[in-house]
Amino acid sequence: MAYVDGFVAAVPTVKKAEFIEHARTIDALFFEFGATRVAENWGDNVPEGKVTDFAKAVQAKPDETVVFSWIEWPDKATRDAAMARMETDERMMAIPMPFDGQRMIFGGFTPVYDERK
C-alpha cells in the first residue's frame, strides 16, 4: 500500500528560485531512494484562519510564503528505508536549505481514500 510524507514550510519569498533549485536537487534523491511522485507547491491563496492556518502552523513571517509539498512512496517499508539512507547520505547533508527547517512541519500518512478522474 502507498505511503505519503507531507510537508509545510515558510520560505522567504525572495528565495523562491533557491527553493525550486533545492527541491529539484533533493527530489532527485527522493526518486533515487524509491519515491514515485514528489509535488512542491508555492502558496498563492493561503488564507488567514480564525483559530489556526498554514502560516500560523509554521510561524510564517510577512516576508515569507508557505509551501506545501508531498512525497509518494510505493509503501511504508520503502519510505522507512529511504529515510534511513537520507540520514547518512552525504549528498543530503550538503544541500543548503533556503528556509528555517525548525519551523517546517511534516508527517507520514497512510492513504485511506484516493480517487482520481
C-alpha positions in Angstrom: 0.0 0.0 0.0 1.2 3.5 -0.8 2.6 5.9 1.8 2.8 9.7 1.7 5.0 12.2 3.5 3.6 15.7 3.8 5.5 18.9 4.5 4.6 22.6 5.2 7.3 25.2 5.5 7.7 29.0 5.4 10.2 30.1 2.7 11.5 33.7 2.4 9.6 35.0 -0.7 12.8 36.4 -2.2 14.2 32.9 -2.1 11.6 31.3 -4.4 14.2 30.4 -7.1 16.5 29.0 -4.4 13.6 26.9 -3.1 12.9 25.5 -6.6 16.6 24.6 -7.1 16.6 23.0 -3.6 13.5 21.0 -4.5 14.9 19.8 -7.8 18.1 18.7 -6.1 16.6 16.9 -3.1 13.7 15.5 -5.1 16.2 13.7 -7.4 17.5 11.9 -4.3 13.9 11.0 -3.2 13.4 9.4 -6.6 16.7 7.6 -6.3 15.6 6.2 -2.9 12.3 4.9 -4.3 9.8 7.8 -4.3 7.2 7.5 -7.1 6.0 11.1 -7.0 7.0 14.4 -5.5 5.0 17.6 -5.5 6.3 21.0 -4.5 3.7 23.8 -4.2 4.2 27.6 -3.7 1.4 29.2 -1.8 -0.7 31.8 -3.6 -4.0 31.6 -1.8 -3.3 30.7 1.8 -6.0 32.4 3.9 -5.6 33.5 7.5 -7.8 31.4 9.8 -9.6 32.5 12.9 -8.0 29.7 15.1 -5.2 28.3 13.0 -3.9 28.1 9.5 -0.9 27.1 7.4 1.0 30.3 8.1 0.5 30.1 11.9 1.5 26.4 11.9 5.0 27.3 10.6 5.2 30.7 12.2 5.5 32.4 8.7 6.7 36.0 8.7 5.2 38.7 6.5 8.1 38.3 4.0 7.7 34.5 3.7 5.5 32.3 1.6 4.0 29.0 2.7 4.9 25.9 0.7 3.1 22.6 0.8 4.9 19.5 -0.5 4.4 15.8 -0.5 6.3 12.7 -1.5 4.5 9.5 -2.5 6.2 6.1 -1.9 5.2 2.7 -3.1 4.9 1.5 0.6 6.0 2.4 4.1 8.9 0.0 4.0 10.4 1.8 1.0 9.8 5.2 2.8 11.4 4.0 6.0 14.5 2.6 4.2 14.8 5.9 2.3 14.6 7.9 5.5 17.4 5.8 7.0 19.5 6.3 3.9 18.9 10.1 3.9 20.2 10.4 7.5 23.6 9.1 6.4 23.8 10.2 2.8 26.5 12.9 2.5 24.7 14.4 -0.5 21.6 15.1 1.6 23.8 16.9 4.2 25.4 19.1 1.5 22.1 20.5 0.2 21.6 24.0 1.6 18.1 24.7 2.9 16.7 28.1 1.8 14.3 28.2 4.8 14.2 27.6 8.5 13.9 23.8 8.8 13.0 24.1 12.5 9.7 25.7 11.5 8.8 23.0 8.9 6.1 20.6 9.9 6.0 17.1 8.4 4.5 13.7 8.9 3.9 10.4 7.3 0.5 9.2 6.3 -1.2 6.0 5.2 -3.8 6.8 2.4 -7.3 5.8 3.3 -9.1 7.2 0.2 -7.6 8.3 -3.1 -9.8 8.9 -6.1 -8.7 10.3 -9.5 -10.7 11.1 -12.6 
